[in-house]
Amino acid sequence: MEAKFHFYFFHSKMSSTINNLSLQDIPSASDMRVGIVVCEWNSHITTPLLDATVSTLKKHGAKPEHIMVRTVPGSFELIFAANKMVKSGLVDGVIAIGCIIRGDTPHFDFIAQGCTNGIAQLNATGNMPVIFGVLTTNSVEQAQERAGGSLGNKGEEYAITAIKMIDYARNYDR
C-alpha cells in the first residue's frame, strides 16, 4: 500500500504547524461525539484554544449537542478528567486542552512530563483517541502566539486531529 503525503505551504492566520496537517480529506464530524476537557489555569490562553476547537468542530459538521465541555483546575488534572470521559461512553474521542508556562522552578518540568505521560498512557492503553492539546511554552508571549496570536490558534489543529483520529478508530471498530 502506497502512503500519501500532503504538504501545504501557505500564509494565513493559522498556526505554522498546521501546514504539516493535511487539510484535505477531513471526514465529516456530523455523527461524532467529542469530549473536551480544558483547564482553568492560564484561562486567558485556554479559553481562546477552546473557542477555536469548538468552532472548528462545528465547521466540520459536529452538532453543538454532541460537544461535551468540562473544566478542571489545572493541566495535571486533565489526565483524570480525560480518563473519566473516555470511560463514560458518552463520547467518541477526547481533546485535553491546557497550558503550562515555564517559570523559575522545576514545577513546569514535573507537570509537563506528568501530563504528557498520562495522556500518552490513555492513548496507548485505550480504545479511544485522546488528543494532546497542552501548550508547553517558555513564556506567556509564546502561549499567546499559539492561542490566536501571530501563529494562529492551535485549537483548530486539536479539532482536526480529533476528527481524523475518531474516524481512524472507527475504521478498526468495524
N, C-alpha and C positions, 0 to 999 in steps of 0.2 A: 504494500500500500504506500503510495507516494504522499509524503507530507506536504501540506500547503503552508506557505509563509506569506504573510501580508505585511508590508511595511508602508507606513504612511508618513509623509513629511509635509506638514502644513503649519501655517501660523494661525493661531486662534487664541482665544482666551482659555482654552483647555490646558490642562497640565501637560508639560512637555513629555511626560512619561506615557501619556495616553497614546502617543504616536506608536508605541510598541504594542498597543492593544488593537486588535482587528476590529474595525468599526463596521465591517461587513458581516453579513450572516448572523446578526443578533436575533436570537429567537424571540417570539412574542412572549411577553410576561403575563398575558391576559388570564391564564389559568394558574399562575404561580402565587403561592402564599409566602411572603417574605417577612421574616422577623428581623428587627433591628434593635440592638442594644447599644445605647450611647451613654457615655459617662458625662457626669455633671461637671467634673473638674476640667478646667480650661474651657468652659462652655462658650466663651467668645470665639473659640476655634471649632468645637464640636457641633455647635448649632448650625453654622453655615455648611459644615460637612453633611450633617443630617438632612438639611433642606435640599442640597444638591442630590443626595442619594434618593430621597423620596421623589423629587421632581423627575429624575432620570428613570426611575422605575415606572412612574406613571406615563412618561413619554413613550416607553416601550410596551405599554398596554396593561400594566399592573392596575388592578382595581384598588381604590383607596381603602376599601373594607378588607382587603387581603394584605395590607401592610400593617404589621403589628410593631409598635414602637414602645420600648420600655427603657427607663433610665436607671443607672446605677451611680454610686458616688464617684468612683474612680476607675482608671483603666484596669487595675488588677482585678476588680470585681466583674469585669466583662466575661472572664472565663466561667465563673459560676453561673452568671445570667445566661450566657450563650448555651451552656450545657443544659440548663433547665428548659430553655426554649426549644432546644433540639429534642429533648425527651418528652416535651408536651405533645408532640404530634400535630400541633396546630399550624406548623409552617413547613415549607419545603427546603428552606435554606435560611441561614442567619448571617447578618452583617454586624460585626462588632466594631463600633466607632469610638475612638479615643484619641487623646493627645498627651504625649509625655514630652516635656521640655527639659532639657538638661539644666541642672542647677549646680550649686557649689559642692554638693555632697554625692556620695555614691548611690543615693536613693534612685536616681534615674536608671542606673545600670541594673539594679535589682528588679525594679518594676518593669522595665522594658524587656529584660530577659525572661522574667516570670510570665509576663503577658504573652510574649512570643511563643514560649514553650507550651503554655497552657492551650492556646488556640491551635497550635500545631498538633498537639495530642488529640484534641477534639476531632481534627480532620483525619488524623492517621487511624483513629480507632472507631470513628463513627461512620454512619451511612448517609450523612447529610453534610453538604458543604457549609463551612463556617468561614466567612470572608474576613481577612485580617485588614481592618480599616483603622489601624492605630498609627498615627503620625508619631515619629520619634525624631525630634529636631534638637538642634543646638541652641536655638533662640526662638523667642516669640515671633520675631520677624519671619523666620523660615516657616513657621507654622502658618502664619497669616498668608504668606505667598502661596501656600498649598490649599488654603481654605477660602478661595475666592479672590486671591490677590493676583500678582503678576504671573504666577504659574498655573492659574486656573483653580479648579476645585476637584480634589481627589475623590469627593463623594460621587462624582459621575463615574469614575473608574470602579468604585466599590459596587455600584448598582449593576454596571455592565458585567462585571466579573460574577456577581451573584446570579444574574440571569443565565449566563453561559454555563456556570457550574451546576445550577439546578437542572438545566437541560442535559448536561453531560451525565449527571447522576441518574436521571430518568432513562437514559438510553441503556443503562445497566440494570435497571429495575424491571425491564420488560421481559 
